[in-house]
Amino acid sequence: MQRLATTVETWWPETPAFLHSGITDLGTEVTNRVVKIIACDTCGFRSPVNQRLRTRCTAIRRARGHLDAR
């Protein structure tokens, strides 16, 4: 409960701005999550170029709606 109270207190000034505008950073957070998951999956690639290519291709497929946001 203490941690929750600290978080709410920290973000309290931003809360009215969200309620007024309705704008969130959800899209950015989902993209970051997908990139982190794919980066972990591609740790076996020997070439960093192939790692980046696989991550980029997956993120693009996600942005185009071909992957589920699970």
Contacts in CASP RR format, 6 or more apart in sequence:
PFRMAT RR
TARGET T0000
AUTHOR 0000-0000-0000
METHOD contacts of the structure
MODEL  1
MQRLATTVETWWPETPAFLHSGITDLGTEVTNRVVKIIACDTCGFRSPVN
QRLRTRCTAIRRARGHLDAR
18 24 0 8 1.000
30 62 0 8 1.000
30 69 0 8 1.000
31 59 0 8 1.000
31 62 0 8 1.000
31 63 0 8 1.000
34 58 0 8 1.000
34 59 0 8 1.000
34 62 0 8 1.000
34 67 0 8 1.000
34 69 0 8 1.000
35 55 0 8 1.000
35 58 0 8 1.000
35 59 0 8 1.000
38 54 0 8 1.000
38 55 0 8 1.000
38 58 0 8 1.000
38 59 0 8 1.000
39 51 0 8 1.000
39 55 0 8 1.000
41 54 0 8 1.000
42 50 0 8 1.000
42 51 0 8 1.000
42 54 0 8 1.000
42 55 0 8 1.000
43 51 0 8 1.000
45 51 0 8 1.000
45 54 0 8 1.000
58 67 0 8 1.000
61 67 0 8 1.000
62 69 0 8 1.000
END
